[in-house]
Amino acid sequence: MEGGSTLGAELLAQDLVDRLYQVQAPVWLGTGMPAFGPREAVSLESARWWVITERRALGRDSLLVVDRQLCLLES
């Protein structure tokens, strides 16, 4: 799925996201719409932790891929 922050926030809220790709550019544009819409803050203890499956440079940008849970094929 690629969409706006409203759709992304709703999919996360409905627990329908298994993998998330985040591309971040090394530039700060100031305040505006958050990537996943407005969300209520949660405590660190109750926050969901995702599993980092990939982190690498993508040109001048950075790519971060996280899974809700680690999913590896049995060998």
QUIVEN-V175543 format. One record per pair of residues at least 12 apart in sequence whose ideal C-beta (glycine too) atoms are under 6 Angstrom apart, sorted by the first residue. I is the first residue (numbers start at 0). J is the second residue. Records with the same first field share a line. If there is no record, write none. Layout:
I = J  J
This chain:
4 = 32  34  35  36
5 = 36
7 = 35
8 = 35  36
11 = 35
17 = 67
18 = 66
19 = 65
20 = 64
21 = 63
22 = 60  62
23 = 61
24 = 60
49 = 65
50 = 66  69
51 = 65
52 = 64  66
